[in-house]
């Protein structure tokens, strides 16, 4: 099997699991503090991948950290934006909206900023054509309209306040930026010889520090009642630890634009699964916007793939 085929299969599994994760996080954060969930998810994955790094050899990891302090810092910032933004966005917005915005902005922003990212970071000379810019801006405009509809309560989730929706919109915007940054920085780290488990070992440092500082002043939030122990454990293992490994392997096997193409399936899975949550209503505006954005991104990604062959 080719590397691309393996990457696509891994990416699709990631999207299905992540969609289920997003829908459940949106549901469970209504009863559990978001920072509590962040702490348990990231402390678990950090301990696991640190143990793997210890087994594989810490000296080599130390050398890479020392040589690439800037990349380690940037990948930590990307995780704060990506995952931190995702958790808070899911608490206040319709999961399908969060899914499509976080995915849609990825290819669009990648195209818009690629003249710098590709030439200065990845050392790739890949001129951007006018049609790519046009589609990218159309996608971003549609995303803006979708977020405006969410703010006015015209989405599938209408029980939140305007202030909560604004927090959700800000969070999902930061999540989209973090997605682009994480993909680019990870690709750069692979070029410098980093392994998947090494990136996953160092990427959670800052977000964990933020969670620890917050929870140290609210220690009661660390306590989880017996009814949530099993669901959170499953959420951490199947919904968080496994997907973070799968997306890292997807990034390894595929190019940034191929990753963006595979990720288009995530909001489709999310749209189908979100109706298991009784809070979510069917919204024609969300479905139409999602369909339009996916069509534009599919065309953009296929066009990009053909022109790079």
N, C-alpha and C positions, 0 to 999 in steps of 0.2 A: 504493500500500500504506500502511496505517496505521502509526503509530509503534509500537503494541503488537505488530503482526504482525512487523515488522522486528526488534524486540527479542526476541521469542520464537524466531525463526529463529536469530539470532546466539547466543542463550542455549543453544539445543540443540546447536549446533556446539561451543560452549564446553564443555558437559557431556561430549560424546563425547571430545573431545581431552583434557580434564582427567582423565577416567576412565582413559584409556590412559596418561596421564602418571603418575597415582597408582600404577597397577599396576607400571609400569616403575621408578619411583623406589623402591618397596618392594623390588624385586628388586635394583637396582643399588647401593643403599645397604648391601647385605650385603657388598660388596667395595670400596666407595669411602667415605671419610669424609663424613659428612653435611654438615659445614661447608664442605668443598671444593666440593660440589655447590651449596650455597647461594651461595658466592662467585662461581662461574662463571655461574650463572643470573642473579644480580642485577647483577653488573658489566656483563654483556652488555646486559641490558634498559636499564640506567641510561645507558650510553653511547649506545645507539640513540635513546632518547627525549630525551636532552640534546641530541643533534645536531639532532633535529627542532625542539626549542625554540629552538636557536640560529638555525635557518633561519627560523622563524616570528617570531623577535624576542625576545631576552632581557630588554630593558627592561620589557616588560609583565609578564613572569614575576617579575622582581625586585620590582615594585610589589605584585603579589599576595602574594608570600611575606612581604614587609614588613607588609602589611595583615592577613594571616591566619596569623601565626606559630603561634597555638594550634592551628589546623586542620592545618597542616603537621606539627606535632609529633604530633598525635593520629593522623593517617593513617600516620605512621611507626611508632607503637606498634601500630596495627592490623595492619600488615604483619608486624611481629615476631611477634605473637601468631598471626596467621592462617597465614602461610607457614612461619615457624619451627616452630610447633606441628605443622603438616601434615607437614613433612619428617621430624621425629623420630617422630611417631605412625606414619607409614607404615613406618618401619624396624622397629617392634616389635609392630604390631597388624595384624590382617587388614584389607586395603584396603577391603573393603565396610563393615566396622565403622567405619573412619575416615570413609568417605564419608557414611554415614547419620548418624553422630553430628555431624559438622561441619555437615551440611545441616539435620538435624532440629532442632538447638538454635537455629538461626537464627530461624525463624518463631516458635517458642515463646518465646524470650527477647525477640524483638521485641514480641510481644503483651504479655508480662508487664511489660516496662519502657516500653511505648509511652506510658503516661500522662505520663512525663517526656520521653522522646525526641521524641515528636511535638509536644507542646504547647510545650516549652521550646526545642527546637532547630529543628524544621522548621515551627513555628508552625501546626500542623494540629490542629484539634479533632475528634478521632475517638474517641468513647467506646467502651470495650471492654465487650462483653457477657459474661455469665457463662459461656456455652457456649465462648467463645474461651479464657477462663482455664482452664476444665475440661480442654479438649483439650490445651492447652499443658502443663499439669501432668501429664496422662497420658503425653504424649510424653516429658517429662523423666524420669518414673518408669521408662518402658520403656528409655530410654537408659541410665539407671543400672543396670538389670538386665542390659542387653547388655554394658556395661562390666565389671560384676561377673563375668559369664560369661567374658569375655576374660581377666580377672585369674586366674580359677581354671583356665584352659586349656580351656574348653568351647567355643571358637570354632574357626574353620577353620585357625588358626595355633597350633600347640602346641609348637613348637621353641624358644620364647623362655623365659627365666627369669622368676620372679615380679617381680624387681626391674626387668627390662626392660619387662614389661607395665605396671608402675606408671608408669614414665617415659612409655610410650606413652599411657596413660590420661590422665595429667596434660597431656601435649602436645596431645591431641585436644580436651580440655576448653578449653584456652587457644585452640586453633584456632577453636572454635565461638564463643567470645566475640569473637575478632578478626574473624570473618566479619560479625557483627552490627555491630561498631564500624566496620569498613571501609565497609560499605554505607551506614550513616548519615552518616559523615563525608564520604564521596564525594558523596552527595546534597547535603549542605550546601555543599560546595565548588562544585558545579555552580550552586547558587543564587547564589553570589557571583561567577559568571562565569568559573570555571576551565574550561579545555578538557581533554580526555582526555589528550593528550600532556603537558600541564603537570603534571597530578596524577602521571602515571607517571614524570615526571622527578624529582620531589621526594620520592616516597614511600619510596625505598629507602636513604636516607642512613644511618639508624641501624643497620639490619640489616647493611649493608655495613661500617660501622665495627666492629661486633662481629666479623664474619667476618675482617676484616683484622687486628684485634688478636689473635684466636685463631691465625690462620695465621702471623702474624709470629713466634710462638714455636714453630711446627711447620711450618717452610718446606718440608719434604719432602712435605707433604700437597698442595702445589700441583702437584706433578709427576703427570702422568697417563700411564699406559702406552699404547702405540700401539693396543692392542686396544679401548681405551675412548674414543679421540679422536672417532671418527665417531658412536658412540651418544650421547655427551654433547653433541656439537654439534647433533645432531638433537633431543635432549631440550631443549636451550636454545632453539632456534629454533622448533620446532613445538610443543613441550610447555610452554614457559614464556612466551616473548615474545608469540607469537600469542594464547594464552589470556588473558594479563593485559590485552591490548587489547580482546579480545572481551567480557570480563566488564565492563570499564569502559563499553563501548558499551551493553551490556545494562542496566546500572544507569542509564545516561542515558535510555534509551527507556522503561523500565518503572518502576512504583512498587516500593517495598521488598517488599510482599507478593507482587507479580507476579514479582519476581526470585526470591523464595523458592519460588514455585510451579514455575517453570521448573527451578530447581536440584534439584527432586525426581527428575529423570531421571538425575542424576549417579550416585547409588549403584546404580541399576539397571544402568547401563552398567558400573560398576565390578564389580558382582557377576558379571556375565557374563564380563568380561575377566580377572578375577583368577585364574581356574582355568587360565590359560595358564602360571601360575607353579606349578611342581610342588610347592612347599612348602605351598601352600594346599589344604586338604581341604574337602570339602563338609560344611557344618555346618547341621543342621536348625534349631538354636536361632538362629543368625545370620539364616537365611533367614526364619524366622517373625517374629522381632523386626523385621527390615527391612520385611517386608510389612505388619505392624501399624502401624508408625510411618508408613510412606508412605500408608497408607489414612487415618490420622488427619490427617496434614498435608494430604493432598489435600482431604479434607472441610473442614478449617479454611480452606484457601486459597480454595476455591470459595465457601464461605459468606461469607468476607471480601469477595471480589469482588462478590458479589450485593448485600451490604448497603451497599457503598460506591457503588453506581451510583445 
